[in-house]
């Protein structure tokens, strides 16, 4: 079902604001025991991996190939998406600082993490806007996948900022500031979608590549660090549950 321009804007903004507010999850982790937090994050990571994979192959890819089929351009854009997200991660890790943390010194890697996080959230906004331009099903599914990915991501980012010398209040503020770039990304995406034919069909395969990269390069390797059978089973169930959520969203009318 294609939704009208006004509805696209409303759905997109509500979705991206929800995604941005995930940055405030750092408040909650301040009250969690480290052992409990580690277990929760591990489950969220597996759930997120399943959701990203599911959204890629159940929602985004079918939409990308619906009009003109699975052409070589679709394949190239998917590969380009993988490469772009690889470069973004490299960008975050290029600058390292070895000066000890103190009240008068904040680690450079913390600022680099903020820049990388802001860029990543900008792309999330672009993706959400483009997804709603396709239809409401794809928009909702992609928003859910992004939110599930952002929860463990924001917990990690908050930890990086604290490790880099930020106070808790300052870390929350700057994390939220970086998250707000997603709103800008959505507005840019809706503008481009309105004024450039084929924009969404260009961005959707890029998103598929990005989601596959995040799931396969970032999330699944983290799951392999835990080898206990009971926890491994929980991870497998988490991945399956994430995929099933994407399947269920396929039937939303």
N, C-alpha and C positions, 0 to 999 in steps of 0.2 A: 504494500500500500504506500503510495507516494503521498507525502504530506505537504500542505501549502506552505508558502514562504514564511508567513507569520508563525505558524506552528513549528516549523523547522528551527526558527530563532529561539522560541520559548523552550522547546525540548532540549536544544543544544546548550543553551545557557544554564538551565537547571542541572543538566548532566555535568557540565564542566565546573559549576560551582560546587557540586557535591564532591567531585574529584579533588578540587582545590582544598576543600575543608578537611580532606583526609590528612593533610599536613599537620593538623592539630592533634593527631593521634599520639604525638609525643607526650602530651599531657597525661594520657592514660598509662604510658609505660613507666612513668616516674613512680607509680604505686605498685608495680608488678615485681615480684621476685625474679631474679635473673634466670633461675632454672625454669620457672613457669613460662617466662617470656620466650626462652629458647624453644620450648616445646610448642608454644602457640605459633611462633614464627615459622617453624618447620612445617606445621600443618598448613598454614597460610601459603607458604611457598609452593607446596605440592598442589594445593587447590588452584593457585594462580597459574601454575604451569599448564594444568589441564584446561583452564578457562581460555588462556591465550592460544593454545593449540586448537581447541575446539572452535573458538571464534574465527581463527584463520581459515580452517578447512570446512566449517559448517555454514558460516555466514559470509565472510569477506570474499573468499576465493570463488564460490559459486556466483556471486554478484559480479565479480570482475570479468568472468568468462561468459556471462549470460548473453551479452550483445554480439560480440564478435568471435566467441570461441576462445579456446586456450592457444593463443598465438605466441610466437617467440617473444613479442614485446611484453606480454604478461610475465613470462619467465625472466626476462631481463630486468623488469621493474622489481620483481621479487628479490632477485640477486642484488640489485641496487639498494633495496631496503635493508638487506642483511649488512651490506657494506657500510651504509650510512650509520647504522646503529653501532657497528664495530668502531667506526671513526669517533663517534660521540663518546664511547667508553674510553678509547685511547686518549681523547682530549682531556678527560677527567683525570687520567693517571699520568699525563706527560710531566707535570710539575710536582716535584716532591720537595719537602722542606725538612731539614734535620736540626733546626734550632729548637731547644727544649721549650715546652709550653710554659707560659707564665702569664701573670695578669697583664703584662705590657706587651705580650706577643701572642698573636693568634697564628696557628699554623696555616701556611699557604694552601695546603691541600684542602682545608675546610672551605676556603673561598673558591677554590677550583671545583669542589664538589657542588657548591651553590650554583656556579655558572653552568656546570654540566646538568644539574638538576633542573635549572630554569629552562635550558634548551630542550631537555627531555620533555618537560611539561608543556612547552610550546608545541612540540610535535604531537603530544597527546591531544591537545586542543585542536590541532589541524585534523587529526584522525577522527575525533568525535564529530566535528562539524561535517566532514566529508561523509561520514557514515550515515548521519541523519539526512543528508542530501540524497542518499540512495533510497532508504525507506526507514520507517520507524523501527522495524524488527532489527535491522542491522545496527541502527543507532543505539538502541537499548542494549543489545548484546555486546557491542563494543564498549559501551560505558561500563557495564558490569565487569568485563574483562580488564579494563583499565583500572577500575577501583580495586579489584582483587589483587592486581599487580602492585598498585600504589601503596597498599597497606604495609606489606613487609618492606617495600622500598623506602617509605617515609620513616619507618622505625629505624632502618639502617642509616638513613641520612641524618636523622636526629642524633644517633649515636656518634656518627662521624664528626658532627659539629661540636658535640660535647668533648670528644677526644681532641679536637683541634683547638680547644681553648675557649669556646663560647660558653657564656652562662646559660642556664636552662631557659630563662626568659628570652634572651637574645637569640638562642637557637630556634625557639618556636617562632619568633617574629620573622627571622630571615627564611626559615623553611616555608612559612606561609607566603612570604613575598615571592619566593621562587615558584611556588605552586600557582600563584595568580597569573603567571605567564600563559597558563593553559587557556584562560579566558581570552587573552589576546589572540592565541592560536586559533581558537574557534571562530572568532570574529573575522580573522583573515581568511579562514577556510570558507566561511559562508560568502564572503565578498568574492573570492576567486571562483567559487562554484556558480555564483550568479552571473559572472562576467566572462568566464572562460569555459567554452564547451569542452567536455571531456576531462575536466580537472579531476572530478571524483574517481573516474576510471583510471587516472594516472596515479592518484594517491592511494587508492585501495590496495593494489598489488604491492606498493612500497610498504604499506602497513602490514600486510601478510608477512613480508620478509622481515620486518622489524619485530613482529610478535614471535615469529619462529626463532629469530636470533635470541631474543630475551629468554624464551622458554628453554632453548637448547644450550645456550652458552652461559647464561647467568643462573637460572633457577635449578635446572636438573643437576648440574655439577654440585650445587650446594646440597642437594638431597643425597648424593653419593657419599658425602662425608659421614653420614650416619649409616652404619652397617648392621645394627641390631635387627633381627628378623621382625620383631613386633613393630618397631618403628618403621621399618621398610614397608611392611604391610599397610600401615597407616598412610604412608606416602603414596603408595599405589592406589589406595582407596580415595585419597585426596585428589589425585590426578583424574581418576575416573569420575568422581563427583563433579569436578570442574567441567569436564567434557559434557556430562549429563545436563548440567545447568545450561550450557550452550545449546544442547539439543532441545531442551524444553522451551527455550526462548524462541526457537525456530517456529513454534506453533502459535506464538502470540499474533493476534490479528489486529 
